[in-house]
Amino acid sequence: MRISQRFTIIRTVLAIAIALAVAIGIIFLVSKSPVEAIIYFITGPVKKFSRLMNVVEMMLPLLFTGLSLSLIQRTGVFNLASEGCFFIGGAVAGLFAVKLNLPKVIDPMVCITIGGLVGMICMLIPAVCRLKFGASEVVSSLMMNYVLMYLGLIMIRVFVRNPDTGQLQSLDFQEQARLSILIPKTRVHTGLLVAAALVIIFWVYLFKSRWGYRMRMTGSNPGYSKYSGINNTKSILIGQALAGLACGIGGACEVLGLYQSFKWLALPGYGFDGVIIASLAQNNPILVPIGAFFLAYIRVGADIMTRMTDVQNEIVSIIQGVVIVLLSARAFLGNWEKREIVREATANAEGGDKT
């Protein structure tokens, strides 16, 4: 294992450990029964099968957005429209789930595919604005999230609104359009299989194909990749399109798997969670499930702790913040890593001289 890879693992594990230590310290300061609260927080999700399945259920949308951000950050164009693409993908899938009347297997596949394609198109808009007009992709993508949210709500209101309810929601989906339950007596649906397939496909694309190599090279060193004959613009757009596809599919699976009608009235927040998960996974799709599971686990654990003790579940936000700060800090273990690189290079040079 190379030094950079080894230190990436050490840095991630240490960041999580420090964040958990800070959270535990705060619990001791604010709680009247800190030991009990910590036990509920750490072991609560695994004490019952239903709680563990709640972790898997919460992990599922995080998988899609984590995959999306892991691709986006590889391109070097930091597009934050994953939140809006997730929402519009769910809204479009919900609209077609009401309107279409296809056979059982085909109906959800068509709805999910359309939601994914819409997410792909929407994700490309900030990227094209950056590449074509030099616009800041961070600003334009953040604004795009709200445009897509209100566009989705307008579609629901105009085309499939349920007039019998006091709030904005769609008519009920066609029964055959909903995703099947994967694990009996839980809400874990077949969208989990879709997410697992995307994890494998994206990993193969990034690390086993020449297109993925071009995209990684473009994101890490655009000057060198351009000098090598790589079309940077094409590589970036392909990566952004795949990221939008993942978000759109994720929103469609979430809506068709958990709801009988489209009920979202605001952005669900999963897109911004994807930034945390991609950072934990070091932008490697095969590690995204681990990051998604960790984030879902501490959230379920915090909810259990809140119900059983006097500690509020906002402790999760502290953990997330500390992890992000440490992982994004270049100086965190940076000097140690540089010393190890110099030591190894010196040892290799001395070995070469002897031969």
N, C-alpha and C positions, 0 to 999 in steps of 0.2 A: 504493500500500500504506500502510495506517495505521501510525502510530508503534508502537502496541502490538503489531501483527503483526510489524513489522520487528524489534522488540526480542525478541520471542519466538523468532524464527529465530536471531538473533545469540546470545541466551542459551543456546539448545540447542546450537548449533555450538561455542560457546566452552566450555561445560561438558564436551562430549565431548573437545575438544582438550586441556583441562586434565587430564582424567582419563587420557587416553592418555599425556600428558607425564609425569604422576606414575608411571604404570605403567612407562614406559620408564626413568625415573630409578631405580626400584627394581630393574629388571632389571640395570642397570649396576652396582648396588651388590652384588647377590647372585650374579651369574653370572660364571663364568670365561671365557665366550665370549659377551658381551652382544650384539654385533653380529649374530652368527649366530642367537641366540635371537630377536632383534627381527625379523629377516628371516623366520624361520619363522612368527612370530606374525602378521605383517602380510600376507605373501604366500603363506603355506602353503595356505590354503583355495582359492586360485585356480590353483595350479600343476597340479592334476589335476582332471579332470571329476568323478570320483567324490567328491573332497573337497567340491567346490562343491555337489554334490547332497546331501552330508551337511548342508551349511548349510541348504539348502532343506527337508530333512527335519526338522531341528531347529527351523526357523522356523515350521513348520506349527502345532503346538499353541500356540506363543506368539502367533500371529495371533488365535486364538479368544479367549484370555484377555486379550490386549491390547484387543481390541474390547470385551469385556465391561467391563473397568475404565474404558475411555474413556467408556462410557455411564454407569456408576455414578458416576464423579466429576462428570459433568455434572448429576446429580440433586441433589448436595449432601448425600446420605446415603451415608457412606463404608462400604459393605458389603464385607466381606472374605471372603465365603463362596464366591468363585469357585473356590477350590482344591477345596473339598468338592463343589461342583456339577459340576466337571470330572470328579472321581472317580466320583460316583454316576451321572453320565451314561454313562460308560464301562462301569460295572458293570451297569447296567440294559440297555444295548445288548448287552453280552456275554451276559447271561442270555437275552434274546430271540433272539440269534444262534444259541444252542444249541437253543432250544425250537422256534422257528418253522421252517417248511419251505416257503417261498414261492418264486416265480420269481426268477431272477437279479437283475433290476433292482429289483423291488419289495421283496425281503427286506432289503437294506441300508437302503433308504429308510425302511421301517417302523421298523427298529431305531434308526436315527439320530433319527427324529422322536420316538419314545418317549423316548429319552435326553434330547433337547432339552426336551421337556415336563416331565420329572422335574426337570431342572436349573432350569427356570423356576419351578416350584412351590417348590423348596427355597430359591432365591434370595429369594423373596418373604417367607419366614418372618422373617428378621431385620429386614427393612424394615417389615413389619406390626407387629412388636414395638416398633420405634422410634416409628412413627406413632400406634399405638393406645395403647401403655402407657408410652411415654417411655423405654424401655430403650435402653442404649447399643448402637448397631448394631455398633460395633467389637468389643466384648466378646462379644456374642451370636453374631456371625458367625464369630469365631475359634473359639468353642466348637462352632458348627454344623459346621465343617469335620471335626472328629473324630467327631461324631455320624454324619455322612454316610459317612465312611470305614468305620467299624465296621458301619454298616447295610449298606453294599455288600458287605463281606466276609461278613457273616452270610447275605445272599442267595445269594452264590456257594456258601458252605459247605452251606447247607440244600437248595438246589434243583438246582445243576448241578456240584457238586464232582466232580472226577476222582479216583476211589478208587485208581487205579493209580499215582499219583505220591506222592512223599514230602513234598510241600509243598502249600499251599492254592492250587489253581488250578481253573479250570472245565474241563469237557469241551471237546473241540475244537468250534469254530464250524462250522455248516453251510457248505460251500464257497461256496454262492451268496450267503451273507450277508456275505462279506468284500469289501472295496473293491478295485477293480481297480488295477493299477499304471499310473500315468500316463506315466512316462518309463521305457522299457525298460532293464534292467540296473541299476536303482536301486530304492530303497524309497519313492520319491515316488509317492503314490497320489492317487486322484480326490478325496480330501478337500480338496486344494488348490483345486479348482474351487468346492467348497462355501464355503471360506473367502473366496475372491475375490468370490463372490456376496454374502456377508454384508457385506463391506467396502463394496460399492456400495450395498446396501440400507440399511445403517446411516447412511452419509453422506447419502443422499437423505433419510432420515427426519429426521436432525438439522438439516440446513441447507436443505432444500427443501420442508419440510412445516410446517404450522401446529402439529402436535403436537410436532415437534422443537423449534420455537421456544419453545413453552410450557415444555418441559422445560428448555431452556437458560436461560430466564428464571427459572424456579423455582430452579435450582441457583445462579445467579449473584446473584439479588436476590429472595429469597422474599417479602419485605415488599411490594416494588413489584408483583411478579407477582400477589399476592393482592389488592392494591388495584386492579389492572387487570382483575380478574374471572377470573383463571386459577385452576383447581382444582389447587392444589399437590399435594395428596395423590394425585390421579389421575395427574398427570404423573410423580411420583416412582415410583409403582407400575408404570406402563407401562415406564419406563426400566429399573427393576430386573428386571422380567419379561423384557425383551429381553436384558438382560445374562445372566440365568440361562439363557435359551435358547441363547445363543452358547456358554456354557461346557458345557452338556449336549451340544450338537451336537459341540463340539470333543473332548470325552472319548470320545464314540461313534466319531467318525472316527479318532481316534488308536488306539483298541482294534481296530476292524475293519480298519484299514488296515495295521497293523504286526504284529499278533499272530494266532496261530492259536487261542489260548484266552486267557481273562482271567487275568493273572498278577500284577497289582499287589497288593502287600502293604502299601503305605504310600502316603501322599499324594505325587504325583509332583513337586510344586513349581511347576507351571506357573502356578497361580493367582497366586502371589506375584510371579512374573516379570511378570505382566500389569501390575502397578503400575508397574514400571520402564518398560515399553513404552508404556503410556498417558501417562506423564510425558514421555517422549521425543517422542511424537506430539502432545503438548499437547492430549490428549483429542479429537483429530480422527481419525475412522475412516479417512480416506483416507491418512493418514500412518502408520497403525499398521504396514503392511507394511514400511516403511522402518525403523522402530524394531525390529521383530521380526527383520528381516534383520541389522541391526547387532549385536544381542545374540547371535544364532545364529552370526554370523561370528566375533566375538571369542572365543566359546566353542570353536568348532572350531579356530580359530587357536591358542588356548591349549593345547588337547589335543595338537595337532601339535608345538608348541614343547616340551611336557613329554616327549613321546616321543623327540624328537631332541636335546634339550639338558638342562641341569641346572636349569632353571627350572620351578617347579611351576605348575599351572594355576589355583591360588588367586588369581593375579593378576587374574583376571576379577572376583572379588568386590570387589577394591579399586576397579576401574574402575566397577563398578555403584554402589558406595557413594559415590564422589566425584560421579558424575553426579547421583544422587538428592539429595545434600546441596546441590549448586549449584542444581539446578532448583527445589528446594523453598524456597530462601532468597530471601525477598522483597527483601532488600537487594542481591542480586547484580545489578549494573548498574542498580539502582533509581534512584539519584540522577541518573545519566546520562539515563535515560528521562524522568524528571520535567523535567530541564532542556530536553530536546528538545520535550516537550509544551508547556512555557511559551513556548519560543522560537517554535514554530509558531503558538500562540494569539496571541502578541503581533504576529507578522507579519500574521496574518489580520485582527486588529483594526485595525492601522495601514492595511492595504489597504482595509478597509471605510470608515475615516474619510476617506480621500482621495477615494473615489467619492461 
